[in-house]
Amino acid sequence: MAKIPLTVVGAEKLRQELHHLKSVERQKVIAAIAEARAQGDLSENAEYDAAKERQSFIEGRIAELESKISNAQIIDPKLLDAEGRCVFGATVELEDSASGDTVTYQIVGDDEADIKACKISISSPIARALIGKYAGDVAEVVAPGGIKEYEILDVKYI
């Protein structure tokens, strides 16, 4: 399996979710299954079916998180020395050439992307257009509404 890029913060969030699933959610679903079994006939027991389905989801998510963590390539943006170039983990300030609006994004892994927190996935069209560029460069992004141009105002490694 290929290495999965994650920031230090993103890797820690995945570890926390894994710990929560193993220590809290797994125990809850085991108790729910035991309670449903105590009610008798399992063939027509909706609570039992729901608990088993929840257990299946939790175990699947645990396996997925363990795989991602074991294949993670953890990158600390503070330790990067990319000489002002846009790279994974960089925080980039952009200006929309058409509207003049400015926005700041951090380029992160797929699992930690959150547009509301201004974190964009490395595989997103805008991040792909930014990678390798420097402050002062213009990035052309192919968006569903057409090509958008962004001028890179600043690149930070925070």
C-alpha positions as CSV (number, residue, x, y, z in Angstrom):
1,M,0.0,0.0,0.0
2,A,1.2,3.5,-0.8
3,K,2.3,5.9,1.9
4,I,-0.5,8.2,3.1
5,P,0.7,11.8,3.8
6,L,-0.6,13.2,7.0
7,T,0.4,16.3,9.1
8,V,1.3,15.7,12.7
9,V,-2.1,17.1,13.8
10,G,-4.0,14.9,11.4
11,A,-2.1,11.8,12.5
12,E,-2.9,12.6,16.1
13,K,-6.6,13.0,15.3
14,L,-6.7,9.6,13.7
15,R,-5.0,8.1,16.7
16,Q,-7.5,9.7,19.0
17,E,-10.4,8.4,17.0
18,L,-8.9,4.9,17.0
19,H,-8.4,5.0,20.7
20,H,-12.0,6.2,21.2
21,L,-13.4,3.5,19.0
22,K,-11.5,0.8,20.7
23,S,-12.0,1.9,24.3
24,V,-15.5,3.4,24.3
25,E,-17.5,2.6,21.2
26,R,-16.5,-1.1,21.1
27,Q,-17.5,-1.6,24.7
28,K,-20.9,0.2,24.1
29,V,-21.8,-2.1,21.2
30,I,-20.8,-5.2,23.1
31,A,-23.1,-4.2,25.9
32,A,-25.9,-3.4,23.4
33,I,-25.5,-6.9,21.8
34,A,-25.6,-8.6,25.2
35,E,-28.7,-6.7,26.1
36,A,-30.4,-7.5,22.8
37,R,-29.5,-11.2,23.2
38,A,-31.1,-11.3,26.7
39,Q,-34.4,-10.3,25.1
40,G,-34.8,-13.7,23.5
41,D,-35.5,-14.7,19.9
42,L,-32.8,-13.1,17.7
43,S,-34.5,-13.8,14.4
44,E,-37.0,-10.9,14.9
45,N,-34.9,-8.7,17.2
46,A,-34.3,-5.3,15.6
47,E,-32.1,-4.1,18.4
48,Y,-29.8,-7.1,17.9
49,D,-29.6,-6.5,14.2
50,A,-28.9,-2.8,14.7
51,A,-26.2,-3.5,17.3
52,K,-24.5,-6.1,15.1
53,E,-24.6,-3.6,12.2
54,R,-23.0,-1.0,14.4
55,Q,-20.4,-3.5,15.5
56,S,-19.5,-4.2,11.9
57,F,-19.2,-0.5,11.2
58,I,-16.9,0.1,14.2
59,E,-14.7,-2.9,13.5
60,G,-14.4,-1.8,9.8
61,R,-13.4,1.7,10.9
62,I,-10.9,0.4,13.4
63,A,-9.3,-1.7,10.6
64,E,-9.3,1.3,8.3
65,L,-7.7,3.6,10.8
66,E,-5.0,1.0,11.8
67,S,-4.1,0.6,8.1
68,K,-3.9,4.4,7.5
69,I,-1.8,5.0,10.6
70,S,0.6,2.1,9.8
71,N,1.0,3.4,6.2
72,A,1.2,7.1,7.2
73,Q,4.0,9.4,6.2
74,I,3.8,12.0,8.9
75,I,5.1,15.4,7.9
76,D,5.6,18.3,10.3
77,P,5.1,21.6,8.4
78,K,7.2,23.4,11.0
79,L,10.3,21.3,10.0
80,L,9.9,21.9,6.3
81,D,12.5,23.9,4.4
82,A,11.0,24.1,1.0
83,E,12.5,27.6,0.3
84,G,9.1,29.3,-0.1
85,R,7.6,26.6,-2.4
86,C,4.1,25.3,-2.0
87,V,4.4,21.7,-0.7
88,F,2.3,19.3,1.4
89,G,1.7,20.9,4.8
90,A,2.3,24.5,3.7
91,T,-0.1,27.3,4.5
92,V,-0.8,29.3,1.4
93,E,-2.4,32.8,1.2
94,L,-4.1,33.3,-2.1
95,E,-5.8,36.2,-3.9
96,D,-8.6,35.4,-6.4
97,S,-7.5,37.3,-9.6
98,A,-11.1,37.9,-10.6
99,S,-12.7,39.1,-7.4
100,G,-9.6,40.3,-5.4
101,D,-10.7,38.2,-2.4
102,T,-8.0,36.6,-0.3
103,V,-8.1,33.2,1.4
104,T,-5.6,31.1,3.3
105,Y,-5.5,27.3,3.0
106,Q,-3.3,24.6,4.5
107,I,-2.5,21.7,2.1
108,V,-3.2,18.5,4.1
109,G,-4.0,14.8,3.6
110,D,-7.3,13.5,2.3
111,D,-8.4,12.4,5.8
112,E,-7.8,15.7,7.4
113,A,-9.3,18.0,4.7
114,D,-11.9,20.4,6.1
115,I,-12.8,23.4,4.0
116,K,-14.5,25.1,6.9
117,A,-11.2,25.0,8.8
118,C,-9.4,26.1,5.6
119,K,-7.6,22.8,5.1
120,I,-7.7,21.5,1.6
121,S,-6.8,18.0,0.4
122,I,-3.5,17.4,-1.4
123,S,-5.6,15.7,-4.1
124,S,-8.0,18.6,-4.7
125,P,-7.7,20.6,-7.9
126,I,-6.6,23.8,-6.2
127,A,-3.8,22.0,-4.2
128,R,-2.6,20.2,-7.3
129,A,-2.4,23.6,-9.0
130,L,-0.5,25.1,-6.1
131,I,2.2,22.4,-5.6
132,G,5.6,23.5,-6.6
133,K,4.7,27.2,-7.1
134,Y,6.2,30.2,-5.1
135,A,4.9,33.4,-3.7
136,G,4.2,35.8,-6.6
137,D,3.3,32.9,-9.0
138,V,-0.2,32.6,-10.5
139,A,-1.9,29.2,-10.2
140,E,-4.6,28.2,-12.7
141,V,-7.3,26.0,-11.2
142,V,-9.6,24.0,-13.4
143,A,-12.9,24.2,-11.5
144,P,-16.4,23.1,-12.5
145,G,-17.3,26.7,-13.2
146,G,-14.3,27.2,-15.5
147,I,-10.7,28.1,-15.0
148,K,-9.9,30.3,-11.9
149,E,-6.7,32.1,-11.4
150,Y,-5.1,32.7,-7.9
151,E,-2.0,34.7,-7.2
152,I,0.0,33.2,-4.4
153,L,0.7,36.0,-1.9
154,D,2.5,34.1,0.8
155,V,3.7,30.6,1.7
156,K,4.3,29.6,5.4
157,Y,5.3,26.4,7.1
158,I,3.4,26.6,10.4
